Amino acid sequence: MISIPDVVPPLPQAQTWKRNVAPAAALGWLSAGWRDFKINPAASISYGVLVFLVSVVTVVGLFALRLDYILLPAFAGFMVAGPIIGIGLYEKSRRIEEGRPVSLWNMIFVRPDSGGQILFAGVLLLGLTLLWMRAAVILYALFFGLRPFPGLDHIIPMLFTTEIGWAMLVVGGAVGGLFAAFAFAISAFSIPMLLSERTDALTAMGTSMALVWNNLPVMLTWAAIMLALIFVGIVTGLLGMIVVFPVLGHGSWHAYRTMRSRA
């Protein structure tokens, strides 16, 4: 009779995703983003103006089409799609790092090393954005019924002065938080990775999620900085986004370079 040998447990492997980066490093990424912004600032400002104009057209279009009830989810969705919109800013930071010339043309007409895979990643992020917006509409219907949207001037009192409104805020905040956490995890490093490495979209997103999950202190700090600055950009009538968005885009490139290259 042939005896089957005992199963040998696998050898322990070194942790490959833990980077041991202090939370204060997030401030360094922001500082590096500001430094890149000041190098040929006209290119970054022009890019920010384009983002501002597209945002204004989108907001005006939502009001014109009487879709203002999805305005708040649309702002949240912007943060989901933000990494793909900022690819030109990553390209500028990469060129600065490599000592190559920088221009708005190079930032708009980017040639990523991964080729068309970055389009696939963009489609996935867009799909996640649409899913979040649909979930927000369903949540509104679940709590307030099939009543017409009262308008932005009435929705705030309705949310903050009624029990149903507070319940919706709690549940909506939890659901939105899950969407935001997932979107941040898969996009924080995947788009810069697809720009500078020959890989596929799913591998890049999986790598991004692994890096975020295994380095939560610094990544949560970076996410808080981004959220605070984007809020400032929105409450300034989107004008603040002309500077905020480019600085955060450049900073995100330096976050990627730190987390990807550090052993």
C-alpha positions as CSV (number, residue, x, y, z in Angstrom):
1,M,0.0,0.0,0.0
2,I,1.3,3.5,-0.9
3,S,1.2,6.0,1.9
4,I,0.4,9.6,1.2
5,P,3.0,11.9,2.8
6,D,1.9,14.6,5.2
7,V,1.0,17.9,3.7
8,V,3.7,20.4,4.5
9,P,2.5,23.9,5.4
10,P,3.6,26.6,3.0
11,L,6.7,28.6,3.9
12,P,5.9,32.0,5.4
13,Q,6.3,34.8,2.8
14,A,7.4,38.3,3.4
15,Q,4.7,41.0,3.4
16,T,5.0,42.7,0.0
17,W,2.4,45.3,0.4
18,K,3.3,46.9,3.7
19,R,5.3,50.1,3.1
20,N,5.7,51.4,6.7
21,V,5.0,55.0,5.6
22,A,4.1,57.4,8.3
23,P,0.8,59.3,8.1
24,A,2.7,62.5,7.9
25,A,4.0,61.5,4.5
26,A,0.6,62.5,3.1
27,L,1.5,66.2,3.8
28,G,4.7,65.6,1.9
29,W,2.7,64.4,-1.1
30,L,0.6,67.5,-0.9
31,S,3.8,69.7,-0.7
32,A,5.3,67.8,-3.7
33,G,2.0,68.4,-5.6
34,W,2.3,72.1,-4.9
35,R,5.9,72.1,-6.1
36,D,4.9,70.4,-9.4
37,F,2.0,72.9,-9.7
38,K,4.5,75.8,-9.6
39,I,6.6,74.3,-12.4
40,N,5.1,75.7,-15.6
41,P,1.9,76.7,-13.6
42,A,0.1,77.8,-16.7
43,A,-0.3,74.2,-17.9
44,S,-1.7,73.1,-14.5
45,I,-4.0,76.1,-14.2
46,S,-5.2,75.6,-17.8
47,Y,-6.0,72.0,-17.0
48,G,-7.8,73.1,-13.8
49,V,-9.8,75.6,-15.9
50,L,-10.9,72.8,-18.3
51,V,-12.1,70.7,-15.3
52,F,-13.9,73.8,-13.9
53,L,-15.6,74.5,-17.2
54,V,-16.7,70.9,-17.7
55,S,-18.0,70.9,-14.1
56,V,-20.0,74.1,-14.7
57,V,-21.5,72.8,-17.9
58,T,-22.5,69.6,-16.1
59,V,-24.2,71.4,-13.3
60,V,-26.0,73.8,-15.7
61,G,-27.1,70.8,-17.8
62,L,-28.5,69.0,-14.8
63,F,-30.6,72.0,-13.9
64,A,-31.7,72.5,-17.5
65,L,-32.8,68.9,-17.8
66,R,-34.5,69.1,-14.4
67,L,-32.1,66.5,-13.0
68,D,-31.0,68.6,-10.1
69,Y,-32.0,65.8,-7.7
70,I,-28.8,63.9,-8.7
71,L,-26.6,67.0,-8.2
72,L,-25.3,65.9,-4.7
73,P,-24.7,62.3,-5.8
74,A,-23.0,63.8,-8.9
75,F,-20.5,65.7,-6.8
76,A,-19.8,62.5,-4.9
77,G,-19.4,60.7,-8.2
78,F,-16.9,63.3,-9.3
79,M,-14.5,62.0,-6.6
80,V,-15.0,58.5,-7.9
81,A,-14.1,59.5,-11.5
82,G,-11.5,62.1,-10.4
83,P,-8.4,59.8,-10.8
84,I,-9.1,59.2,-14.5
85,I,-9.8,62.9,-15.1
86,G,-6.5,63.7,-13.5
87,I,-4.3,61.5,-15.8
88,G,-2.9,64.6,-17.5
89,L,-1.7,65.9,-14.2
90,Y,0.1,62.6,-13.5
91,E,1.7,62.9,-16.9
92,K,3.0,66.3,-16.1
93,S,4.5,65.1,-12.8
94,R,6.1,62.1,-14.6
95,R,7.7,64.4,-17.1
96,I,9.0,66.7,-14.4
97,E,10.5,63.6,-12.7
98,E,12.1,62.4,-15.9
99,G,13.4,65.9,-16.9
100,R,11.2,66.1,-20.0
101,P,9.4,69.2,-21.3
102,V,5.9,69.9,-20.1
103,S,3.0,71.4,-22.0
104,L,-0.8,71.4,-21.9
105,W,-0.7,69.4,-25.2
106,N,1.2,66.6,-23.5
107,M,-1.2,66.6,-20.6
108,I,-4.3,66.3,-22.7
109,F,-3.0,63.9,-25.3
110,V,-1.5,61.3,-23.0
111,R,0.0,58.1,-24.2
112,P,-0.1,55.6,-21.3
113,D,2.3,52.7,-21.2
114,S,-0.6,50.3,-20.7
115,G,-2.3,51.4,-23.9
116,G,-6.1,50.9,-24.1
117,Q,-6.2,49.3,-20.6
118,I,-6.6,52.8,-19.1
119,L,-9.8,53.2,-21.1
120,F,-11.1,50.0,-19.6
121,A,-10.3,51.3,-16.1
122,G,-12.1,54.5,-16.9
123,V,-15.2,52.6,-18.0
124,L,-15.2,50.7,-14.8
125,L,-14.9,53.9,-12.7
126,L,-17.7,55.5,-14.7
127,G,-19.9,52.5,-14.2
128,L,-19.2,52.7,-10.4
129,T,-20.2,56.4,-10.6
130,L,-23.5,55.7,-12.3
131,L,-24.2,52.8,-9.9
132,W,-23.7,55.2,-6.9
133,M,-26.0,57.8,-8.5
134,R,-28.7,55.2,-9.0
135,A,-28.3,54.0,-5.4
136,A,-28.7,57.5,-4.2
137,V,-32.0,57.9,-6.1
138,I,-33.3,54.6,-4.8
139,L,-32.4,55.6,-1.2
140,Y,-34.4,58.8,-1.6
141,A,-37.4,56.9,-2.9
142,L,-37.2,54.4,-0.1
143,F,-37.3,57.1,2.6
144,F,-39.4,59.8,1.1
145,G,-41.6,57.8,-1.3
146,L,-42.3,58.5,-5.0
147,R,-42.7,62.3,-4.4
148,P,-41.2,64.9,-6.7
149,F,-37.8,66.3,-5.7
150,P,-38.6,69.5,-3.7
151,G,-35.5,71.4,-5.0
152,L,-32.2,72.1,-3.5
153,D,-33.6,75.0,-1.4
154,H,-36.0,72.6,0.4
155,I,-34.0,69.4,0.5
156,I,-31.6,70.7,3.3
157,P,-34.4,71.5,5.8
158,M,-36.1,68.3,4.9
159,L,-33.0,66.2,5.6
160,F,-31.9,68.0,8.8
161,T,-35.3,68.8,10.5
162,T,-37.1,65.5,10.1
163,E,-36.6,62.1,11.6
164,I,-36.9,60.5,8.2
165,G,-34.3,62.9,6.9
166,W,-31.8,62.0,9.6
167,A,-32.4,58.3,9.0
168,M,-31.7,58.8,5.3
169,L,-28.5,60.7,6.2
170,V,-27.3,57.9,8.4
171,V,-28.1,55.1,5.9
172,G,-27.0,57.2,2.9
173,G,-23.8,58.1,4.6
174,A,-23.0,54.4,5.3
175,V,-23.8,53.3,1.8
176,G,-22.0,56.3,0.3
177,G,-19.0,55.6,2.5
178,L,-18.8,52.0,1.2
179,F,-18.9,53.3,-2.4
180,A,-16.3,55.9,-1.6
181,A,-14.0,53.5,0.2
182,F,-14.1,51.0,-2.6
183,A,-13.6,53.6,-5.3
184,F,-10.7,55.1,-3.5
185,A,-9.1,51.8,-2.9
186,I,-9.2,50.6,-6.6
187,S,-8.3,54.0,-8.1
188,A,-5.8,55.6,-5.8
189,F,-2.8,54.0,-7.6
190,S,-4.3,52.1,-10.5
191,I,-4.5,55.1,-12.9
192,P,-0.9,56.3,-12.3
193,M,0.2,52.6,-12.6
194,L,-1.5,52.2,-15.9
195,L,0.1,55.4,-17.1
196,S,3.6,54.4,-16.3
197,E,3.6,50.5,-16.4
198,R,2.7,47.9,-18.9
199,T,-0.1,46.0,-17.1
200,D,-3.8,45.4,-17.3
201,A,-6.6,47.3,-15.6
202,L,-7.7,44.6,-13.2
203,T,-4.1,43.9,-12.0
204,A,-3.6,47.7,-11.5
205,M,-6.9,48.0,-9.5
206,G,-6.0,44.9,-7.4
207,T,-2.6,46.3,-6.7
208,S,-4.1,49.6,-5.7
209,M,-6.5,48.0,-3.3
210,A,-3.7,45.9,-1.7
211,L,-1.5,48.9,-1.2
212,V,-4.4,51.0,0.3
213,W,-5.6,48.2,2.6
214,N,-2.1,47.4,3.9
215,N,-1.2,51.0,4.5
216,L,-4.4,52.4,6.0
217,P,-3.0,55.1,8.3
218,V,-1.2,57.1,5.6
219,M,-3.9,56.4,3.0
220,L,-6.7,57.5,5.3
221,T,-4.7,60.7,6.0
222,W,-4.3,61.3,2.3
223,A,-8.0,60.6,1.7
224,A,-9.0,63.1,4.4
225,I,-6.7,65.8,2.9
226,M,-8.3,65.2,-0.5
227,L,-11.8,65.3,0.8
228,A,-11.2,68.5,2.7
229,L,-9.6,70.3,-0.3
230,I,-12.3,69.1,-2.7
231,F,-15.0,70.4,-0.3
232,V,-13.2,73.8,-0.3
233,G,-13.2,73.6,-4.1
234,I,-17.0,72.9,-4.2
235,V,-18.1,75.5,-1.7
236,T,-16.2,78.2,-3.6
237,G,-18.5,77.7,-6.5
238,L,-16.1,75.3,-8.1
239,L,-13.6,78.1,-8.7
240,G,-11.3,76.6,-6.1
241,M,-11.0,73.5,-8.2
242,I,-8.9,75.4,-10.7
243,V,-6.0,75.1,-8.2
244,V,-7.2,72.3,-5.9
245,F,-7.6,69.7,-8.5
246,P,-4.2,70.1,-10.1
247,V,-2.4,70.1,-6.8
248,L,-4.2,67.0,-5.7
249,G,-3.5,65.3,-9.0
250,H,0.2,66.1,-8.8
251,G,0.2,64.9,-5.2
252,S,-1.4,61.6,-6.1
253,W,1.4,60.9,-8.5
254,H,3.9,61.3,-5.7
255,A,1.8,59.1,-3.5
256,Y,1.9,56.4,-6.2
257,R,5.7,56.8,-6.6
258,T,6.3,56.4,-2.9
259,M,4.0,53.4,-2.4
260,R,5.0,51.6,-5.6
261,S,8.7,52.0,-5.4
262,R,9.3,51.6,-1.7
263,A,10.3,48.1,-0.5
